[in-house]
Amino acid sequence: MSGTKKKAAKKLTKNVNAGSLGLPADLCLQMLDLMIKSRVLEERMIKVYKAGESYFWIGGPGEEAWGVPLGMQVNKGRGHDYDYLHLHYRCAPTLVAMGMPSIDAIRLMMNRATDTSTGGRNFSNHHCYPEWNVVPVFSPIEVQYQMAIGTAWAQRREKAK
């Protein structure tokens, strides 16, 4: 751990222990680490795009504060007994917190055949992880809401059996 990170961790631990956040210090440090990882990933993808190494980039630097805690709370798995996620293109922090390797986001952005979400056939940040119930991301915003209603009905029907 670098000196700067140690100082930040010490300051955060002091604040957490004082009861300012009401969360355990180790959880706060884990969230901070994931937020930093997701911000670095976003900044790297911006550099890749600006260097002309990809055709398209759309993301959400600054979405870490809500995306990481969301990803940490998801009950990930496949099927009706697990949480479903109908995300939008600013979902990288959520997926990083769920355990997505950063290289997956880079491969998706650069349209590589080794991209685990789409095999290089979709836009940047349009993730899809069936093994985690992450439904494919659509480009138009708010399309995911109609899809989520259908998912909720299916989950309710399945639990009624």
N, C-alpha and C positions, 0 to 999 in steps of 0.2 A: 504494500500500500504506500502510495507516495505521501510526502510530507503534507501537501495541501489537502489530500483526501483524509489523512489522519486528523488534521485540525478540524476539518468540516465534520468528521464523525464524532470527535470529542465534543464539539459545540452542540451538535444535534443530540448526542446522548445526554448532555447536561440539560438541554431544553426538554427533552422527552421525560427525563427523570423528574423534572420540576412539574410534570403533569400538564404541560401546555398542549400536548396533542392527544393524550389519553391512549397512546399506543405503545407497545413494547419497543424499546430502542432497537433491538435486532430486526424487527419488522420494518421500522422506519428506515434503517440502513439498507435493507433489502430493496425497499421501494425506491430509495434514492439511487441505488446502483442500477436498477432496471430503468429508471427515468433517464439516467445518464447514457446508458447503452442505447436506448431508443432515440435519444436526441443525436448522439454521434452517428447512428445509422442514417437518420434523416439528413444530417449535414453531409454525410458521405454520398448519399444518393443525389443531392443537389449538385455536388462537385462532378459526379459522373455525368449527369445531364449537361451541365455547363461545358464540360470537356468534349461534348459531342459523342460520347460513348453509348448513349441510349437515345431512342427516338422520342421518349415521352417521360415526364415525371409529374406527378401530382401527389402531394403528401400533406403532412400536417405538423411541421415543427411547432412545438408549443402545446401539443395535445397530450403530453406525457402525464400531466398532473391528474387527469381523469382516466386516461387509457390504461396506465399501469395498475392502479387499484382495481379497475374492472377486470383486467386479465388475471389478477391474483385471486379473485373471488369466483371465477368460472369453475364449475364442476365439469371438466372436459372429459369427453368420451364420445362414443358413437351410439346413437339410438335415442329413443324417447325418454329414457331414464336420466339423461344428461342434459345440460344446458345447451341451447342452440344460440348461435350468434349470427345476427343479420347485420353485418357491419357496413361501413362506407370506406372510401379510399383513404381515410385518415386513421386507419386502425392499426398501424404498425406497433405503437406502444402496447396495445392490448395483446397482440400476438407475441411480442417479445416477452411480456410478462407470463404468457402461457407456455413459453418454452420454444418459440420459433427461433431457429438459428438465423442470425443476421444474413448469412450467405443466401438463404432462401429469398429474402427481399431483393438482394442484389441480382440474383439470377432472374427473378420475375421482371425486374426493371429492364434488364438487358436482353430480354426475350430469349433466354437460353433453353435449349431442349431439356436440360437438367433441372429446370424450375419445377418444384414439387407441386405447385398450385395448378398450373395450366399447361405445363410442358412448353412454355415460351410463346403461347398463343394469345395472351391477353395483355392489357395495359398494366403499367406499373401500379402497385398497391391494390390490385384487384385480386386479393387472396381467396383461396378456397382450400379448406382442410376438412374433408369428410370425416376423417378419424377423430376430429375434435368437434364435430357438428358446426363447423364454420361454413355457412352457406356462401356460394359465390357472390362476390361484390359486384354490384351493378353500377354503371357510370352515373345515371341520373340519381340525384339525391332524393330520398324519401320513398323510393320504390321498395326498399326493404321492409317498410311498415306493412304493406299488403301481404308480403311473403310471411312475415312474422305472425300475422293473424291466422293464416293457414297452418303454420307450424303449431301454434297454440291449440287449435282445434284438434289436430292430429295427436298431440300429446294428451289432451283431455280424453279423447276417444280411446286411446291406448290404455290409459290408467283406469278407465271405467270397465275394462274387460276383466 
